[in-house]
Every structure is written in C-alpha cells, then in structure tokens.
C-alpha cells in the first residue's frame, strides 16, 4: 500500500545513468530483442551522422563470440579535450550524461538521425562493459563498466574505470571505435540477429550514397559489405527487382529548399499498387507525413502540367488524380532537416509543416527540368500512358468513389452461414479467427467463447492480390467476406475506427497450403489494410503439430524440438499423434491449444522494415518464379520462428 504521507525526502534522485537502468523501457522502448538492437543503433546512428555530414565514408560493425558488438567509423572522432563545465573529457561526457552531445548545436551537425533515443550514454548504461578508442594522431582509450555496489546493494551503471587516457601510440587512423557487451540482466536476450542488422545496414547504405558499411560476424565468420554509388536510385532498383518496369532507369532529383535537403528517386512498374517509402535524417517514416504529402501533390501537379503541354490531356479533359499517377509507382523520399518533429504513437510520421512546401517545390521544379530533356520524353510519356489506363479503370467504376461504395456495400452483404459473429459490442475485446476450411471452422465455432470470439471459415483460397486490379479483388468472394467482417473498407477508404475486432487471427494448417493461405492474407492486409498491421491488430495462430499422451496425461508440441521435450515429460510408452490439419482436432482440443488466451500462442505480425517487407512480398507473391525459388532455397527454414512476426502469449 502507498504511503499516505509524501515529503521531500520521498523524492528519489537517480545519479548518473541509474535512471536508465531502473526504467530501460522509457529510453529504448522495450527490453526485448528490439531493445537490444536499439542500443546498437544508437552507436551506428552516431557513425552514420558523421558520414551524412561529410566527415566519414566508412563504417564497420562486428559481432564477437563473447556476445559483444563494435562500431568503428573514420570520422572526426569523439572530442577528447576537457569539457569546460563538466571538467572531464568529451568522451566521458558523451557516455555518462543522458542529454549531452554535439547534435544540439547545428554548427557541429547539420543533420542527425539520433532522434529516437538519447544517445550513446544509454548504450553504456545497459551494458556490462563498454570500451572506447578515439583516433586523433594518437590513440585515446577509455573503459566503462556496470557493477554491484555492495554498500547499497544496487547496480551502478556505465561507470568510468579511469579517466580518458592518451596512450601516445601514433596512428594514421581517424574516427572512433566503440565496443560494448549488452547486460544479460537487463535484456530478455543478448543475442544479436545478423539478419536484422544487415537489413538496416543495407538501408543506411542506400540512403547515404557512397558510404561503405562493412559487417563481420565472428560467430559464423560471415562478412558483408554494402556500398551504393547510386544511393536511393539503387534502392528503387532493388525494390523493383522481379517487377516489370515502364522505363529502365529511375528518375532522380535532389535540391535544397529552405534549409531542407531533398532527394527523390521514382520508377513506375506494371503493378497496380504503389510502394512509396520515406525517410527523415535516415529514420524511416512508415506513417508518412508532411514530406510525403508534399511529394505526392508536387508529382501530381508536375505530371498533369506535362500531359497538357504534350497535348496528352485535351482542354476539355479533367486533370489526372494523384491515384492515377501512384498506380505502380515505386519511390524513395529522403530528406534531411533540423529540429525534426514526429507525430503519432510510434513516432514514425513527420509533423514539420515546413517540409511539405519544401518537398513539393523541389519535386515540381526538378521534375520540370527533367521534362525538358528530350531523351526523357519517352519516360514521361510512358508514365502518362500508365495514368491514362488507371484513369479509364477509375472512370469505368464511376470516378473512383464507386470502389469505395463497392467496399461499403460489401460490408452490408449477408454473411449468414459464413461469419459466426460474437455477441460482445466492444471491438477492443473482440477476436476474429479467419479459419482455413469448413471442417476446422465447424470445430472452432463449437470451441469458441461466443461473447468475444468470432469465426470466419474460408471455403477456398483467397485471391493473390499482388497482380490484380481493385475491381478484380472486390469480385473475389473470400476477400469480400473478410472486408465485410472487419468493417473498415479498404485502400484509400480504409478507416480503422470501423474495425469490429482488435485481434484478427489467421488460423491455417501447418502445411504448404496453410502457409500459402497465410501469405495470401498477409499480402492483402499489407497492400490494402496496412494500418491494420501497423497498429498491431493482425496475428497468426499457432496450432500444435503433435499431441503426446499416455493415459490421462496430454501434452502438445509445436515443433520437433518441443516434441522431444514433451516425450521426455510424458515418459516411456507415450503415444504421438501428428496433426495434419486443424480439422483433425475436436472442439476441446482446438480450444485448449489454439483459442484459449491462457494457453495458446500467437505471433503478432509487425512491419519492422516496410521497404524490406515490400521486397519480400514482391519476390514471394509476384510473377518471377526464378526469384522466388532463389529466395526459398537461400532462406527457407520451416523450423524457425517467422522473421516478420514475434511470438507472444495473448
């Protein structure tokens, strides 16, 4: 029970980095594997900022067998002189003071990406130890550690072992080297994921033209180097691998407007959806924001002007809509600016109003300049031709809003015999299970809790929407049923406030057909209901593969490794049943293993890297069979947890 008195002596003053150790989630969001990688990104981002501001061109990241990681750059090096107010070296200030750094002063860094965290000091606070080397003609060294203070019984975080030392060892190297070992008492896991790191490093290399980023994993002796002299042009090409493009080379423009540096790369494909990804100071803005708004309005204006100048739009014709130009568009928007402000819960939407006119102006002016190049006339003509076809489809559906009406009318269609709805009227408590097959659907309907669990059986495979037009998609019975059940509409008319179930759970068999159905449904959600994923509403149910039983003892195993443990637990003489599908389970078994919130396991689907998810969906769900086979042979491991989902008890 809380004390009734509240005096000054009750106020705790946390010294140094103790506050970070006590509440790590406040500083890095989570102590899960995502938080583990966050403390690496804090150091990597500092190195990238040196490169983004023109002071470095090489970065090297290493993973070691002892669980530590290091980041080295060839930039200016962390300041080694004595800080006038702190009375200690700049290195000590950077790694021990929460709100200290050179990025608060625009004279040192024009742009910086260290916006999600509070810097290297947090990495230090959450590590067992951290070592720094700075190269400025000679080598400077300093070490920090966390230890248990026997006098207080509490852990002291990120404490210097000694002041910064000039070793007097001569060096021709420039820059900084930081190596740290995450504290196992803080994080749920201290094992870095090389694939997660490589994805982010590749993205950073794309966004910083000419920057060489090396990665080496001592555990596997694996190394990789990324360097893209084409920058975001190469990024667009990477995203469009396996797609048919309307023109060979992406269009690229860059300029500085009102202190905001803008880079754009665009290329159209024969797809029916757009793939636009934006960044601010190398930080992904998955929810878009003012820079995306400026880009889209500028692109629409510029291309409409071109169509009229070329007489491709007659005087009596209406202008093309933005939706006409975005069909099949792949674009990267990268801006760099000061005083970045984010909106939204996830801090991935740019809120600075000044970004919109700056990006719009650069888009219009620079594209207009490209349009004057006769060599590019065929490119822009192809873009207009693509927009014309999109407009014809739109007009045939009675000017785009017919699509919205179609999706709204779908919501009112009769679902009797399909959806077994729940009686609860609070969407935040309700769950929708999208179940493969009538047999499993029947068991699920009997097993569920009617108050908050709804069951929607699929009577066939839904449409793969990756290469289909919106009108074709809306004709598919299974897709129509899902739209109706969710109540949100789709595409540009999607409205999350209409969502009837805050958990949308895909429940399919643990075989190839089940995996295909999951992929089809996730592709549909990603393309036309992405906010559903962004807001954490999509899950994958995890039915068991085996039942291990003897007498009245029953255990379930979800993979082969767990099977061995369950066999040992049940003991000699255990019988093993291999489930081929959900339909083999009776209602009580389905409830216990898959529907019961107390005992089930769900994977929540997340998009950590939207551009990488885009690439993966193109490979797996597109037309290029060769690319798909290549990816599956290189990456498929069906005994591992899904890379794009996280397991959680829910």
N, C-alpha and C positions, 0 to 999 in steps of 0.2 A: 504494500500500500504506500502511495506517495505521502511524503511529509506534508503536514498542514502548514508548517512554518516555512518561510522562504527568505533567507537572508543573504547578504553579500558573500558570506563565507561558503554558501552553497554553489556559487558560480565557479566552475572549473576553468582554469586557464591551461590549455594544452600547449606545451612548449615545443618549439621546433616543428618536426613533422609528425608529432604524436597524433594530431587530429586525423591525418590521412590513415594511419594505422588503425585508429578506432572506428572510423567510418569510411572504409575504402570505396564503398558504392557511391558515395557522394562525389568522388573525384574521378572514378573510372567507370561508373555506371553499374558494374557487376563484377563479382569475383569469379565468374565462370571463365571458360576458355576465351570468351570475347574480351573480358577484362585483362586477361593475361596478355593477349596480343596488343591491347591498348597501351600497356606500358612500353612495349617495343615501338609502337607507332610514335609515341612521344619523342623518342630518340631519333627515329628515322625522319620524322617531320622536321626536326631541327636541322638535320643534314640536308634535306631537300630544300628547305628555306634558303640555305647558303647557295645552293645551285640555282634556285629560282631568281635570286637576286644577283646572279652573275659572279659569284665568288668561288664556286666549285663546279667540277664536271664529272667527278667520280665518287661513288658511294659503294661500300662493301658491307654486307650483312653476313654474319656467321652464326651457326648454331654449334654448340660444343657438346661433347659426351657427358660432361658434368651437369648439363641442364642449363648452362648459361648461354647468353647471346651477346653479340657485339655489333656495333655500328661504327664505321670509320668513314670520314669524308676528307677531301683535300681542300677544304675551305680556309677561312681566316683563323680558325682555332678559337676556342673559348678564351675570353680575356684572362690573362694570368696576373695582371697588375693588381695592386691593392685597391679595394673599393673605399672611397673616401668616407662614407657614412658607416659602412659595416665594419671596416677595419680589418677585413680579411680579403683573400684573393677573389677575383671574379668567378673562378671555378667553384670555390666553396659557396659563394652566394647563389649561383645557379642551381646547385644541387641540394641546398639546405633551406632556401627561402621559397615559400609557396608562390608568392606573387612577385617574382623577380625575373628579369630577362631583358634582352636588348630589343624586343619587339614592341615595347610600349613607346619606343621612340622611332619615328618614321625615318630619321636620318640613318639608322643602322639597317633597317629592313623596310623596303618599300612595300613589300607584301609578305605575309606569313600565313602558314597553314595551321599554326598551333592554336586552334580556336575551340577544340572540344575539351581539352584538358587544361591543366595548369603547369605543364612542363616537366622538365627532367627531374625536378625535385620529387614528384610523385613516384616516378620510376625508382628513385633512390629509396624512398620511404617504404616501398613494398618489395624490396629486395633483401636477400640475406647479406649480400655484399655488392659493391659497385666499385669499379676501377676506372680511372680516367687518365688518359695520356693526351697531352697537347703538344703539338709540334710547331715551335716558333724558333727556328735556328738551332735551339737545343730542345731536349725532351723534358717536359714537365710531367710529374706524376702525383696522383692523389688517390687515396682509398677511403671508402666509407663502409660501415657495417651496421647491422642491427643486432642487438644483444639483449639478454635478460638482465635487468638491473636488480641484483639480489636485495638491495636495500628497500626497494619499493615493490618488487615482485612484478614489475611491468616491463614490457619491451621498449627499449629506446630505439628509435628508427633513424636510419641514414646518418649515423654519427661519424664525423671525420676521425680517422685513426691518427692522423697527424696533419699539419698544415701542408699546403701545396709545396712540392719540392722540385727545385730545378736540378736535374741530375747532372747538368753541364755536359751531357753527351750530345755531341754535334749531330745534326740531322738535316737532310735536304728535303725531308717531308714537310708538308704543311697540313694543318687541319686538326681534327680531334678524333680520338678513339675512346669509345665507352663500352665497357663490358660489365654485365650485371647478371646475377642469378636470382630469379624470382623466388619469393619466400613461400615455401610449401604450406606454412601455417596460415597463409592469407588466401591463397587461391585453391579452387576446387581441383585444378590440375595445373601442373607446372611443365607440361609437355607441349612445346610449340608445334603447330601444324604447318609443315613446309608448304603445303598447297595453298593454305590461306595466305601465307606470307608472299608466295610467288605471285598470286593474283594481284595483290596490292602493289607489289614492286613493278610488275608489268604495267599496271595502270599509271603509276607515277612516272615511269619511263616514257610512256606515250604522251603524258601531259607536259613533260619537260624535255623538249626537243634537244637531242644530242647528249643528254645526261646518260652516263654509263653506270648501271647498277649491277653489281655482282652479288651473287648469293652462293654460299657454300654451307653444306650440312656435313659436319664431321661424323655424325652417326651413320650416314649411308654413303659418304664420300661422293655425294651428288653436288654438282655445281651448275649454275646457270647465269648467263649474262644477258641483260636487256639494254639495248641502245637503239633508239629510233630517230634517225636523222630527219624523218618526215613528220615526227611529232603526232599531232592529232589527225593528220591525213592518214598516217599508218594505222591509227586507232580505228578510223572508219573502215579502212580496207580490211582490217582484222575482223571487225563485226560483220562485214558483208561477205566474208569467205563462205562459199557454198550457196550464195544467192546470185540471181541473175541481175546485173546492174544495167541501168539505162545508158550509162557512159562510163568509160574506163577509169578516169582519174577523178577523185573527189575534188570539189571546188573548195578553195581555201582562201580566207581573208583574215587580216589582222590589222588592228589600229588601236590607238589610244585616244579616248574621248573623255574629257573632263576628269582626267586622272585615273580612269579605269581602262586597263589593258584588256582588249577583247580579241579572242581567237575563235574562228568558226571553221568547221570542215563539214561539208554536206555531200551526200551522194544518194541518188534515188535507185530503188530496186523495183522488181515487178511484184513485190509483196503488196498486201492490202492494209497493213498497219504500219505505223511509224515507230521508229526507235531513236528517240532523242534523249541524250544524256548530258547533264550539265554539271559544271564544277566551279567552285569559287576558291581561289588560292589552293588548288589541288584537292579540295574537300568535295566529295560527291554530294550533290543536292538532289536526292532522289525524289523529293516532292516538288522540284522545280522552284519557281519564284519569279521575281521581277526580271531577272536576266532572260529566262525562257520566254516570258511574256513579250519582252522587247524583241527577241529574235523572231518569234512567230509573226508578230504584227509587221515587222520590217520585211520579212521574207514574203509575206502575202502582198504587201504594198509594192515591193520592187518587181515581183514576177507579174503582177497584174499590169503594171506600167509597161513592162517589156511586151506582154501579149498585145497591148493596144498599139504600141509603137510598130510592132511587126504585123499589125492588122490581123492577128490571130483571134482577137476579140473584136467584133464589129461594134459600131456605135450603139446599136440597139441592144447588144448583149449585156447582161449583168456581169459584174466582176466575179471572178472565181472566189470561192470561200477559202479560208485557211485550211479547212478539212480536205479540200481538193488537192492542195499542194503538199499536205503532210502524208498522203497515201504513199506508202513505200519509201518514205524519207528516213534516211539514217543520218544523224547529225551529232556532232560533239560541240558543245558550247563551253569554252573555258575562259573565265575572266579572272583578273587579279585586281584587287582593290583594297583600300584601307577601311578600318572601322566596320567590319562585316557584322551584320545583324541577322540572326536567324529567327524564323517563326516556327511554330508547331512543336508538338511534344517531343518529336525525335530530332529536332534541331537540324533538319535537312531541307529547309525551304528558305530561300534568300528573301529577306524582307526589305532590303535597302531600296527605297523608291527611286533613287538616282540611277540605279543600274538599268532600269527599263529604257529611258530615253537614250542613254549612252549606247546600249547594245543595239537598239533599234536604228540609231543613226549610223553606226558602223555597218550594220547589215545592209541598209539601203545604199549608202554611199559606196561601199566597197563592191557590192554586187553590181551596182550600176556601172562601175568602172570595168568589171569583168565582161559585162554585156556588150561593151563597145569593142571588145576583142573579137574580130570576125572568126578566128579559129574556134571560138567557144560558142558560136551561133547555133551549131547543131546540138550542143549540150542543152542550151536553154530551150530550144525548140522541142527537144525530147521531153523536158520537164513539163512544158505547156501541154504537149500531146497527152502525157500521163494525166495531167489535171483535167483535161477535156473528157477523158474516159471516166474519170472519177465523178465529174460533174454530171455526165449522162446517167450514170447509175443513181446518183443523188436525185436528179430531176425525175427519173423514171419512178422513183419511190416518193414522188411529190415533195421535192425540195428538202431532203434530209430529215425533216421532222417526222416524216412517215415512219422512219426507222424507230424513232423514239416512241411514236404511237404504237408501232408494232410490238415493241418490247413491253409497253404499258398494257396493251391488250392481252399479251401473253400472261401477265400477272393475274388477269381476271379469268383465265380459262379454267375449265372444270378439271380438277385434279382428283376427283373421286376415283378410288381404285388404284391411284398411283401413290400419292402422299398420305402417309399415316401421320397426321399432324399431332401436335401436343396441345394440352389444354392450357398451359401457362401463357400468360399475356405479358411477361417480362422478357424481352429479347435477350437481355444480358444473362439470363439464367437458362435460356433455351439452347438445345443442341439439335443439329440436323445431321443425320447419318446418310450419306449417299452410298448405297449398298449395291454391290455387283450381284445381279441375278435375283430372280423371283424366290428361289429356294432360301437363300440367305436372308433376303428381305422378309420372308414369312417368319423365319426364326427370330429375326431382330424385332419384328413387330410384337411378337409374343413376349420377348425378353425385356423390352424397354420399360422405363418408367414413364408412363403416359403424361405425367404432369409437365415434364420438361424435355423429353426426348422424342423427336420426330424421325420417321424412317421414310426414305425415298429410294425404292428399288429401281435400278436401271435394267431395262428389258433388252438392251442391246448396247453396242459400243457407241458412245457419243462421237460426234464429228470431230476430226482433227482440224481445228480452225486455222492452223498456221497458213494455209494457202487458199482460204476461202473468203469470198466477199460476205459482207454483213447480211445481205438478203438471203444468201445460201445458208448461213449459220442459223438465221432465225427460222428457217424451214425445217431444221432438224428437231425431231420430236423430243429427244433426250435433253438437248440444250434448252429447248423451250420450257420443258418441265422444271429444269434447275432454275432458270430465270424466274419462273412463276413462284417457285417455292421460296426463293430468297427475298423477293420483293424490292430489289434495288435498281432494276433496269440495268443496262449495260453501256459500255463505251462512254461517249461524251454525255450521255444522260444518266450515268451511274450516280446514285445518291445513297450514300452509306446510311443515312438516317432512316431509310426504309427497311433496313436489314431486320429480318424476323428472328434470326438465330445468331448469337455471338460466337458459337462454335460450329463450324462447318467441317464435318469429319468425313474424309474419303475412306471407305471401308471396302477393300477388294481382296481377292485371293492372293496368297503368297506364291504366285507363279507368273509366267511370262504374260499371260493375258491380263492378270491383275495389275502387273506393273505397267502394261500398255494403257489400261484404263486410267490409272493414276496419272500417267504422263499426259494423256489427252485432257483430263480435267484440269490439271495444273497449268497446262498451256492456255486453256480457255480462261482461267482465272487471271493468269499473268497478262494476257492480251486485252481482256475486256472488263476485268474487275480487279485491277492490280491493287487498288486501295484495300480490298478485302484481305490481301496478303500483307500489305504494308502495316495494317492495323492489327495484325496477329489473329485473324479470325479463322484461318484455314489450318486444318490438322490432318494427319494421316493416322488412321487406326492401325494398331499393330497386333493382328491376330497371332496366336501361337502356332508353331509348326508341329509341336509334339505334345502328346499327353502321356505322362509317365505315371503308372498306377499299379498298386498292389493292394488287394483287399479294399478297405475304405479310404486308403491314402491316395490322393491325387495331386500331382504337380504338373505344371505346364512349362514348356521350354520354348523360347522364341528364336533360338538359333542353335547350331550344332555344339558350340562351346557350352551353352547353358544346359543342353541335353545331358552332357556328361556329368555335370554337377547335380542335376536332378536325379539321374540314375543312382549316383552315389548316395544321395539323400534318402531315396525310397528304399534302397538296399537290394540285396540279391533276390532274384526272382521277379524283378519289376517288369511289367508289360509296357510296350511302347506302341502308341498309336500315332501314325503320321497323318496329319490333316492335309488332304489335297485341296480342300476349299472350305469356305465358310459354311456352305450348305451341309457339310458333314457334322456340324455341331448342332446339338439340340439347344433349345432356348436357354436352359440353365447354364450350359457351358459357355454359350455366347455372352451371356450376361456377366458371368464371373471373369472371363478372360478379356473381353473387348469393350463392353458397355459400362460396367460398374466403375464410377470415378475413383473408388477406393482401391481398386486392384488393377485397372487397365493401364496401359502405357500408350501415350500419344506422342507423335512427332509434330511439333508446331513448325509450319512452313514459314521460313523467313527469306528475305532477299538481302543478303549482306552486300552483294555486289550486283547491281541491276544490269550493268553492261555485260558482266560475265554470264549472268543468267540468260540474257538475250542471246549471247553467242551459243550457249549450250542448247537452248530451245531450237535455234536455227539448225544446229547440227543434228539433233535427235529427231526433230519433228518436220524438217524440211524435205526437199526432194533429192538432195545429194546423198545417194546411197553410199558412195565411197567414203565421204567424210564421216558418215555415221558409223560405218564399220571400223574405220580407223580409230575413232574415239572410243568405241566399245572395247576393242582389243587392247587399247592402251590403258583405259581407266576402269573398266567394269570389274567390280569386286562385290559380289552379292552378299558376302558375309560381313560387310562393313556397314556402319550407320550412314544414312543418306547424307551426302555432303551439303545439301541445300536445306537441311532440316535439323532441328535439335530435339533430342528426346526429353520429354518431361512427363512427370506424373500429373495428370489433370483429370 
